[in-house]
Amino acid sequence: MENSKTFRKLLVWQKSMVLVTDIYKEVKIFPQDEQYALTSQIKRSATSIPSNIAEGYGRDGKKDYLRFLNIALSSLFELQTQIEIAYNLQFLKEDNFNKLYESTREIERMLTSFIKKIKA
């Protein structure tokens, strides 16, 4: 039976999971020669966000949890940079870039707020 207190109930984790799915769908259309370069970096950054939220949740103590949440936030900033690079290289259409970027900004606001709440 699933524990009623789980990272899966965190809205920021849920939205991060949706973002990862959206990212994976978008990078499928990137040029083949980017598969092991920008495409790989984008996927790693995106998956790092919910992964670190989950890993931090399982840690013992507030300090450890905050460390993992800050890693997730750093990965999010990295992802924002990478999708902008992809847009500049015309691997992403403007509408798709805007959708992804807005999603990252929402998660950024949520994570920042969550970090402040835990610090308090």
MODELLER restraints for C-alpha pairs under 7 A, 6 or more apart:
rsr = mdl.restraints
at = mdl.atoms
rsr.add(forms.Gaussian(group=physical.xy_distance, feature=features.Distance(at['CA:7:A'], at['CA:13:A']), mean=6.97, stdev=0.5))
rsr.add(forms.Gaussian(group=physical.xy_distance, feature=features.Distance(at['CA:7:A'], at['CA:54:A']), mean=5.75, stdev=0.5))
rsr.add(forms.Gaussian(group=physical.xy_distance, feature=features.Distance(at['CA:7:A'], at['CA:57:A']), mean=6.21, stdev=0.5))
rsr.add(forms.Gaussian(group=physical.xy_distance, feature=features.Distance(at['CA:8:A'], at['CA:14:A']), mean=6.65, stdev=0.5))
rsr.add(forms.Gaussian(group=physical.xy_distance, feature=features.Distance(at['CA:12:A'], at['CA:107:A']), mean=6.19, stdev=0.5))
rsr.add(forms.Gaussian(group=physical.xy_distance, feature=features.Distance(at['CA:12:A'], at['CA:110:A']), mean=6.18, stdev=0.5))
rsr.add(forms.Gaussian(group=physical.xy_distance, feature=features.Distance(at['CA:12:A'], at['CA:111:A']), mean=6.70, stdev=0.5))
rsr.add(forms.Gaussian(group=physical.xy_distance, feature=features.Distance(at['CA:13:A'], at['CA:50:A']), mean=5.30, stdev=0.5))
rsr.add(forms.Gaussian(group=physical.xy_distance, feature=features.Distance(at['CA:13:A'], at['CA:53:A']), mean=6.53, stdev=0.5))
rsr.add(forms.Gaussian(group=physical.xy_distance, feature=features.Distance(at['CA:15:A'], at['CA:107:A']), mean=6.98, stdev=0.5))
rsr.add(forms.Gaussian(group=physical.xy_distance, feature=features.Distance(at['CA:16:A'], at['CA:49:A']), mean=6.49, stdev=0.5))
rsr.add(forms.Gaussian(group=physical.xy_distance, feature=features.Distance(at['CA:16:A'], at['CA:50:A']), mean=5.44, stdev=0.5))
rsr.add(forms.Gaussian(group=physical.xy_distance, feature=features.Distance(at['CA:16:A'], at['CA:107:A']), mean=6.91, stdev=0.5))
rsr.add(forms.Gaussian(group=physical.xy_distance, feature=features.Distance(at['CA:17:A'], at['CA:50:A']), mean=6.19, stdev=0.5))
rsr.add(forms.Gaussian(group=physical.xy_distance, feature=features.Distance(at['CA:19:A'], at['CA:103:A']), mean=6.91, stdev=0.5))
rsr.add(forms.Gaussian(group=physical.xy_distance, feature=features.Distance(at['CA:20:A'], at['CA:46:A']), mean=5.37, stdev=0.5))
rsr.add(forms.Gaussian(group=physical.xy_distance, feature=features.Distance(at['CA:20:A'], at['CA:47:A']), mean=5.95, stdev=0.5))
rsr.add(forms.Gaussian(group=physical.xy_distance, feature=features.Distance(at['CA:23:A'], at['CA:43:A']), mean=6.98, stdev=0.5))
rsr.add(forms.Gaussian(group=physical.xy_distance, feature=features.Distance(at['CA:24:A'], at['CA:43:A']), mean=6.69, stdev=0.5))
rsr.add(forms.Gaussian(group=physical.xy_distance, feature=features.Distance(at['CA:27:A'], at['CA:39:A']), mean=6.02, stdev=0.5))
rsr.add(forms.Gaussian(group=physical.xy_distance, feature=features.Distance(at['CA:30:A'], at['CA:91:A']), mean=5.65, stdev=0.5))
rsr.add(forms.Gaussian(group=physical.xy_distance, feature=features.Distance(at['CA:42:A'], at['CA:79:A']), mean=5.97, stdev=0.5))
rsr.add(forms.Gaussian(group=physical.xy_distance, feature=features.Distance(at['CA:42:A'], at['CA:82:A']), mean=6.18, stdev=0.5))
rsr.add(forms.Gaussian(group=physical.xy_distance, feature=features.Distance(at['CA:45:A'], at['CA:75:A']), mean=5.15, stdev=0.5))
rsr.add(forms.Gaussian(group=physical.xy_distance, feature=features.Distance(at['CA:45:A'], at['CA:76:A']), mean=6.77, stdev=0.5))
rsr.add(forms.Gaussian(group=physical.xy_distance, feature=features.Distance(at['CA:45:A'], at['CA:78:A']), mean=6.52, stdev=0.5))
rsr.add(forms.Gaussian(group=physical.xy_distance, feature=features.Distance(at['CA:45:A'], at['CA:79:A']), mean=5.49, stdev=0.5))
rsr.add(forms.Gaussian(group=physical.xy_distance, feature=features.Distance(at['CA:46:A'], at['CA:76:A']), mean=6.95, stdev=0.5))
rsr.add(forms.Gaussian(group=physical.xy_distance, feature=features.Distance(at['CA:46:A'], at['CA:79:A']), mean=6.29, stdev=0.5))
rsr.add(forms.Gaussian(group=physical.xy_distance, feature=features.Distance(at['CA:48:A'], at['CA:72:A']), mean=6.31, stdev=0.5))
rsr.add(forms.Gaussian(group=physical.xy_distance, feature=features.Distance(at['CA:48:A'], at['CA:75:A']), mean=6.27, stdev=0.5))
rsr.add(forms.Gaussian(group=physical.xy_distance, feature=features.Distance(at['CA:49:A'], at['CA:72:A']), mean=4.36, stdev=0.5))
rsr.add(forms.Gaussian(group=physical.xy_distance, feature=features.Distance(at['CA:49:A'], at['CA:75:A']), mean=5.99, stdev=0.5))
rsr.add(forms.Gaussian(group=physical.xy_distance, feature=features.Distance(at['CA:49:A'], at['CA:76:A']), mean=6.34, stdev=0.5))
rsr.add(forms.Gaussian(group=physical.xy_distance, feature=features.Distance(at['CA:52:A'], at['CA:68:A']), mean=5.34, stdev=0.5))
rsr.add(forms.Gaussian(group=physical.xy_distance, feature=features.Distance(at['CA:52:A'], at['CA:69:A']), mean=6.40, stdev=0.5))
rsr.add(forms.Gaussian(group=physical.xy_distance, feature=features.Distance(at['CA:52:A'], at['CA:71:A']), mean=6.69, stdev=0.5))
rsr.add(forms.Gaussian(group=physical.xy_distance, feature=features.Distance(at['CA:52:A'], at['CA:72:A']), mean=5.38, stdev=0.5))
rsr.add(forms.Gaussian(group=physical.xy_distance, feature=features.Distance(at['CA:53:A'], at['CA:68:A']), mean=6.36, stdev=0.5))
rsr.add(forms.Gaussian(group=physical.xy_distance, feature=features.Distance(at['CA:53:A'], at['CA:69:A']), mean=5.60, stdev=0.5))
rsr.add(forms.Gaussian(group=physical.xy_distance, feature=features.Distance(at['CA:53:A'], at['CA:72:A']), mean=6.35, stdev=0.5))
rsr.add(forms.Gaussian(group=physical.xy_distance, feature=features.Distance(at['CA:55:A'], at['CA:68:A']), mean=6.99, stdev=0.5))
rsr.add(forms.Gaussian(group=physical.xy_distance, feature=features.Distance(at['CA:56:A'], at['CA:64:A']), mean=6.53, stdev=0.5))
rsr.add(forms.Gaussian(group=physical.xy_distance, feature=features.Distance(at['CA:56:A'], at['CA:65:A']), mean=4.32, stdev=0.5))
rsr.add(forms.Gaussian(group=physical.xy_distance, feature=features.Distance(at['CA:56:A'], at['CA:68:A']), mean=4.84, stdev=0.5))
rsr.add(forms.Gaussian(group=physical.xy_distance, feature=features.Distance(at['CA:56:A'], at['CA:69:A']), mean=6.54, stdev=0.5))
rsr.add(forms.Gaussian(group=physical.xy_distance, feature=features.Distance(at['CA:57:A'], at['CA:65:A']), mean=6.02, stdev=0.5))
rsr.add(forms.Gaussian(group=physical.xy_distance, feature=features.Distance(at['CA:59:A'], at['CA:65:A']), mean=6.02, stdev=0.5))
rsr.add(forms.Gaussian(group=physical.xy_distance, feature=features.Distance(at['CA:66:A'], at['CA:115:A']), mean=6.52, stdev=0.5))
rsr.add(forms.Gaussian(group=physical.xy_distance, feature=features.Distance(at['CA:69:A'], at['CA:115:A']), mean=6.88, stdev=0.5))
rsr.add(forms.Gaussian(group=physical.xy_distance, feature=features.Distance(at['CA:73:A'], at['CA:108:A']), mean=6.75, stdev=0.5))
rsr.add(forms.Gaussian(group=physical.xy_distance, feature=features.Distance(at['CA:73:A'], at['CA:111:A']), mean=6.77, stdev=0.5))
rsr.add(forms.Gaussian(group=physical.xy_distance, feature=features.Distance(at['CA:76:A'], at['CA:104:A']), mean=6.80, stdev=0.5))
rsr.add(forms.Gaussian(group=physical.xy_distance, feature=features.Distance(at['CA:80:A'], at['CA:101:A']), mean=6.55, stdev=0.5))
rsr.add(forms.Gaussian(group=physical.xy_distance, feature=features.Distance(at['CA:80:A'], at['CA:104:A']), mean=6.85, stdev=0.5))
rsr.add(forms.Gaussian(group=physical.xy_distance, feature=features.Distance(at['CA:83:A'], at['CA:97:A']), mean=6.95, stdev=0.5))
rsr.add(forms.Gaussian(group=physical.xy_distance, feature=features.Distance(at['CA:86:A'], at['CA:92:A']), mean=5.92, stdev=0.5))
rsr.add(forms.Gaussian(group=physical.xy_distance, feature=features.Distance(at['CA:87:A'], at['CA:93:A']), mean=6.70, stdev=0.5))
rsr.add(forms.Gaussian(group=physical.xy_distance, feature=features.Distance(at['CA:87:A'], at['CA:97:A']), mean=6.43, stdev=0.5))
